Amino acid sequence: MGDRSVRRKWVRALPAGFEEVIRLSYIDKVLSRLNLPGLILLIAGAVAVFISERIAEKCNAEKKENINFIIKTAGGLVAFAGALILLDVIG
């Protein structure tokens, strides 16, 4: 109980608007740090790798294995680039 009263006094001493920053939950803080383009690239690459066989079946029956390999490679590279952007290595 004592800790809450100290926190309330501290929050009251802050200027208007700063109280909202203190009340952010852990998930809100994590989500605010995520880079949206990196997340989109990561998800798009993973989906491309996952459904590459279905896409290859619809394209050409003779070169199905080559098309599948190309789509998986491209999807993996896109997902890798998205992960690098999310980790703030690039971009």
Residue pairs with C-beta under 8 A, 6 or more apart in sequence:
11 19
11 22
14 22
24 32
34 86
35 85
35 86
35 88
35 91
37 82
37 85
37 91
38 82
38 83
38 84
38 85
38 86
38 91
39 82
39 86
40 82
41 78
41 79
41 81
41 82
41 85
42 79
42 82
42 83
42 86
43 82
44 75
44 78
44 79
44 82
45 75
45 76
45 77
45 78
45 79
45 80
45 81
45 82
46 75
46 79
47 75
48 71
48 72
48 74
48 75
48 78
48 79
49 71
49 72
49 75
49 76
49 79
52 68
52 71
52 72
52 75
53 68
55 67
55 68
55 71
56 64
56 65
56 67
56 68
56 71
57 64
59 67
60 67
81 90
84 90
84 91
85 91
